[in-house]
């Protein structure tokens, strides 16, 4: 039996046993971002999420990563990104950090815009989404409630 | 008759193109992400170059779809008459990206190929 850390009656605390996923300093290329997405999906499934929820984690996490690849490093220099996924309390949390410049999507006034759907997908796929931009870069924190 | 079906090899993405009269049907399998979106775009452009009246993109074997894939389809939508780019999807992973971004207002999502082609009785 897993340790219940002194919280009797909370049988589902087995989730605490899930090891956090930590990937630091990953060069944001399409190849590496695909690999990160696969790792994130595998981690979400190992954390006990249903397949559909794991797909949400993969999509929102990937859109955050894709924004880094697309925008964070406009000078074309290889940008790096950190990804962390963990179970925190009753929530799955995925944090994507880059050290470049986050750009808000440029609004396309045409009725069927080509770009700018990444953030919509990110927000629609997560229960909680927070984007914090600072001089040092951007932190995207995504959360899913475990019910 | 000339062959109307062709295999279009791709690294992770796999796409076949088949013609149903004036409708081009692209059957896609694999993952549509930043890595494969350029290939997907090439295949869509290839089909559009043959001036179909309707472009049906069957995504039922697609296991991942992100905004880069939506961008390819939004671009195709601009090349054809309204309502003539259609998607076949029967799973959340491929349906929700359209509904949650509102793109389904322009690109309709159908559960079966027959319905997308407008040939089904149901």
Boltz contact constraints between the chains, C-beta under 6 A:
constraints:
  - contact:
      token1: [A, 30]
      token2: [B, 34]
      max_distance: 6.0
  - contact:
      token1: [A, 30]
      token2: [B, 35]
      max_distance: 6.0
  - contact:
      token1: [A, 34]
      token2: [B, 33]
      max_distance: 6.0
  - contact:
      token1: [A, 34]
      token2: [B, 35]
      max_distance: 6.0
  - contact:
      token1: [A, 52]
      token2: [B, 92]
      max_distance: 6.0
  - contact:
      token1: [A, 55]
      token2: [B, 93]
      max_distance: 6.0
  - contact:
      token1: [A, 62]
      token2: [B, 66]
      max_distance: 6.0
  - contact:
      token1: [A, 66]
      token2: [B, 34]
      max_distance: 6.0
  - contact:
      token1: [A, 112]
      token2: [B, 74]
      max_distance: 6.0
  - contact:
      token1: [A, 112]
      token2: [B, 77]
      max_distance: 6.0
  - contact:
      token1: [A, 112]
      token2: [B, 106]
      max_distance: 6.0
  - contact:
      token1: [A, 114]
      token2: [B, 71]
      max_distance: 6.0
  - contact:
      token1: [A, 114]
      token2: [B, 74]
      max_distance: 6.0
  - contact:
      token1: [A, 114]
      token2: [B, 75]
      max_distance: 6.0
  - contact:
      token1: [A, 117]
      token2: [B, 67]
      max_distance: 6.0
  - contact:
      token1: [A, 117]
      token2: [B, 70]
      max_distance: 6.0
  - contact:
      token1: [A, 117]
      token2: [B, 101]
      max_distance: 6.0
  - contact:
      token1: [A, 118]
      token2: [B, 67]
      max_distance: 6.0
  - contact:
      token1: [A, 120]
      token2: [B, 101]
      max_distance: 6.0
  - contact:
      token1: [A, 121]
      token2: [B, 67]
      max_distance: 6.0
  - contact:
      token1: [A, 121]
      token2: [B, 97]
      max_distance: 6.0
  - contact:
      token1: [A, 124]
      token2: [B, 100]
      max_distance: 6.0
